[in-house]
Amino acid sequence: MKTLVLEAIPLLREAIVGHLTLHPTITDVQCAADIPKALDLCTNCQPDLVWLDGELLEVKPEVTIRNFKKVVPEAKMLLFGSGDDSIPEIKKYFKLGILAYLPKTTTEEDLDAALDALAAGHLYVPTSLQHTFTSWLTDPVRKTKSWQKLTPREKEVLNLIVEEHTAHEIAIKLFISQCTVETHRVNLIQKLGVKNTAGLVRVAFEAGLYQRRLI
């Protein structure tokens, strides 16, 4: 993964870059000390992974993360600590689109585990927070709210997407056009707050939206 490291403290930045370059999934690392420089570098190098200094995002996290998503929409984002390591605050960042969170007290083992998870396309939180986050991701109220956003037809389309059916196959199964299938897919992406079909599948499982059909 090509990586962009945004970290304000020089000594810490050097340590992070030094460790990242040893990980087998990391192919190239560039770094920046401030957000404007990081956005410029992202425009040029299009990294697969963006390492964000949480303390630099404290003022306007929503705006900052949205700006990074505009420049590198497919990049995976890892947030490294913040001024508030409370569970509600960390959840806020996941809702904004980060895929991994590491506190400033993280160990090298947790860092390597996070990189492995991101390379495999998974979310990551440190071991000490996993139980809490698992409860949050599978919370019945959260699942119900996500599912209630969708129309009956969108639910059918989502289930078929999860089962790896193509747009052509979905159109045949539901007796609709491929254009209509694509419209439903776009609506699902918007309603569930993801970027692509892979994101739909991830959210479908994480939020319990996929309903296996009985044969």
N, C-alpha and C positions, 0 to 999 in steps of 0.2 A: 504494500500500500504506500503510495506517495503521501507524505505527511507534512502538514503545516503546523508548527508549534507557535501558539500565541502565549507568551509568558513575559511578564514585565521585569522580573528579577533576573539579572544576568547570570548569577551563579547557579540559581535554580534552573534557568533555561538551559545552561550548558550541561547540567546533570541529566536533565530530561532527554535532551538530544543524544547524549552519550549512551544512555540506556536504550533508547529507541533503536538506534542504529545496530544494536546487537540482536534485536529480535528478528527472527526469520521472515516475518510477514512484512517488514518495513523495507522498502526499496530505496527510498530517498527522503531526506528530511530538510525542510527549510524552516526558518524561524523569524519571528517578528516580535517587537517589544510593545507595540500598540495596535489598536484595532484598524486604523486607516492603512497602515503598512501591511497588516495581515490580509486585508481585503484586496489590496493591490496584488500581493503575491498569489492569492487564490485565483484571481483573474488570469494571471499568466501561467501558473503551473497546474491549475485544476487538480488539487489534491484529492485523494480518496478518503483521507482522514484529517479532520481538523481538531487539534488539541487546544481547548479554550481555557485560559486562566479565568477562573470563576470570579476573582476579585475585580477584574476589568469589566465584567458584565453586570456588576451590581446596580449601576445607575439606571440603565435602560436595557434589561436583558431581552425583552420581547423584540425591541427594535434591532438590537445587535444580532440576535440569532436569525431574525428575518432577513437581515442584510446578507449574512453569510449564505443563507439558503438561496437567495436570488443569484448570487455569484457562483456558488457550487451546489446546486440542488441535489446532486446525487451523493455528496460527501457525507461520511459518517462523522458525527460530532461527539467528542469526549470532553466532559466538563471536569476540570481539575480543581476541586475545592471551591468554596465561596465564603463570604462573610458569615453566612448562616447555614450550618449543616443540618438544620432540622428537617424532619421527614416531609412536612408540607412544602418547604422551600425546594427541596430536591425534586419532589413530584412535579412542582411547577415547571422545572427545567425539562423534565421528560415530556411533559405535555407540549412544551414549546418545540420539541423535536430532537433533543440530544438522545444518543443511544447508549451512552455509558457515563457513569459518575464515579469519581474517585476523590476521597477526602485528601487534604494535605498531609494527613498522617498515614497515607497508604503505604503498603510494603511493596517490594519489588515483585513478590509473588502475585499480589493483586493486580499490579500493573501488567504483568505478562498474561494473566488470566483475562484481563479486559481486552488486550490486543488480540488474543486468540478468539475471544467471543465476537469482537467486531469483524475480524477477518472472515468468520463463519456466518456473518449476517445476523448475530444475536444481540439482544440487549445485555447490558452488564451493570450490576451494582455489587459493591463489595460484600463479602460473606456476612459481615455483621448486620447488613441491611436487607439481605435477601428475603428473610421471612416476612418482614413488613411489606416489602414491595410485592412479593408473591400474593399476599393477602389483598393488596390494593388492586393488582392486575386482575384478580379473579373475584373481586368483590361483586356480589349479586346485584347490588343497586347500580354499580357502574356498568355491568354487563347489560342490565335491563335498559338503562338509558341509551346505550349505544344501539341496541337492537331496535328500540322503539323509534329511532330516527329513520329507519328504513321502511320502504314500502314492501308489501308482500312480494312483488316481482323482483325488487332489488335483493331481497333475502334469497330468493331462488337463484338469481344470477351469482350472488356471492358464494353460495354453497357450491355451485358448479365450477366457479373459478378456483375455489380451494381444492376441488377434486381434479384439477388440471385439465378441464375441458377447454377446447379452443373456442373462439368466438363463433366459428362456423358450427361447431357441435352444439353449443348453447342455443344458437338460433334455431336449429332443427328440433332440439328437445323441447323448447318452449314455444315453438311455432311463431317466432318473431324474426325480423330481419337482422342481419349482422350489424347494420347501422344502429338499430335499437339496442342491441347488446352493448355496443360501444358507448352509447349514451348512458346506459345504466352503469357501466363501468366507471365512466367519468363522474357521474353523480355519487357513486359509492366512494370514490377517492376524495371528493370534496366533503362529503358528510362525515367520513371517518378520519379526516385530517391526515391522510398519507400522501405519498408522492407518486406511487406507481402500483402495479399489480402485486409485486412482491410485498409491498407494504400492506395491501389488503389482506393477503394471506396471513401475514404476521399478526395483524390486529384481530383477524377473525379467530385465531387460536388464543391469543393472549387475553382477549376480552370475552372469550366464550361465545362468539357470534356464530361459529360454524355448528350447524345442526346435522349430524350424520343421518342420512336417510336410511330407513329400514327397507331391505329388499325382500 
